[in-house]
Amino acid sequence: MLAEASELLGKTDVFLVEAMVCAGYENSTAEVTKFMAGSGYRLVDNADLSRSPQNGVLWVCELAFPRNGTRLLEGLDSYE
């Protein structure tokens, strides 16, 4: 999954990660979010959605994870 990017973790400000919405995949949204949180990143956006051509349900998404402590996260917890 993302272990191949281990030398970039903690150095890269933002990762965009393609993840499967369905559970049971190594790169499911749940597994990717858990891995990235444990690596010091926070899910802030869904940059892209893809639907199954067979039945139209949400299938794949591209998740945006900025690194904790980056300026990109400033003000995100404020609802003003």
HUTA-V661332 format. One record per residue. RES is the residue in one small letter. NEAR is the number of other C-alpha atoms within 8 Angstrom. D_CENTER is the distance of its C-alpha to the mean C-alpha in Angstrom with 1 decimal. Layout:
res:RES near:NEAR d_center:D_CENTER
res:RES near:NEAR d_center:D_CENTER
This chain:
res:m near:5 d_center:12.2
res:l near:5 d_center:10.8
res:a near:5 d_center:14.1
res:e near:6 d_center:15.5
res:a near:7 d_center:13.7
res:s near:7 d_center:15.3
res:e near:6 d_center:17.6
res:l near:7 d_center:15.0
res:l near:8 d_center:13.1
res:g near:8 d_center:14.7
res:k near:6 d_center:16.1
res:t near:8 d_center:13.5
res:d near:8 d_center:12.7
res:v near:8 d_center:9.4
res:f near:9 d_center:7.1
res:l near:9 d_center:6.1
res:v near:9 d_center:5.0
res:e near:9 d_center:7.3
res:a near:12 d_center:7.4
res:m near:12 d_center:10.7
res:v near:10 d_center:11.4
res:c near:8 d_center:14.5
res:a near:8 d_center:14.9
res:g near:5 d_center:16.7
res:y near:7 d_center:14.5
res:e near:6 d_center:13.4
res:n near:10 d_center:10.0
res:s near:13 d_center:9.9
res:t near:11 d_center:7.2
res:a near:7 d_center:9.3
res:e near:9 d_center:9.6
res:v near:11 d_center:6.2
res:t near:10 d_center:5.7
res:k near:8 d_center:9.2
res:f near:8 d_center:9.2
res:m near:11 d_center:7.0
res:a near:10 d_center:9.2
res:g near:7 d_center:12.1
res:s near:8 d_center:11.6
res:g near:9 d_center:11.9
res:y near:11 d_center:8.6
res:r near:11 d_center:7.7
res:l near:10 d_center:5.4
res:v near:8 d_center:7.9
res:d near:7 d_center:7.7
res:n near:9 d_center:7.5
res:a near:9 d_center:9.1
res:d near:7 d_center:10.9
res:l near:10 d_center:12.4
res:s near:8 d_center:14.7
res:r near:10 d_center:17.4
res:s near:9 d_center:19.6
res:p near:5 d_center:22.8
res:q near:4 d_center:24.8
res:n near:6 d_center:24.2
res:g near:7 d_center:21.9
res:v near:6 d_center:19.3
res:l near:10 d_center:15.6
res:w near:11 d_center:14.6
res:v near:11 d_center:11.5
res:c near:14 d_center:8.7
res:e near:12 d_center:6.7
res:l near:15 d_center:3.5
res:a near:13 d_center:4.7
res:f near:14 d_center:5.0
res:p near:14 d_center:8.8
res:r near:12 d_center:11.0
res:n near:8 d_center:13.1
res:g near:5 d_center:16.4
res:t near:9 d_center:15.7
res:r near:5 d_center:17.7
res:l near:5 d_center:14.7
res:l near:9 d_center:14.3
res:e near:7 d_center:18.1
res:g near:5 d_center:19.3
res:l near:6 d_center:16.1
res:d near:5 d_center:17.8
res:s near:5 d_center:21.0
res:y near:4 d_center:21.9
res:e near:2 d_center:24.8
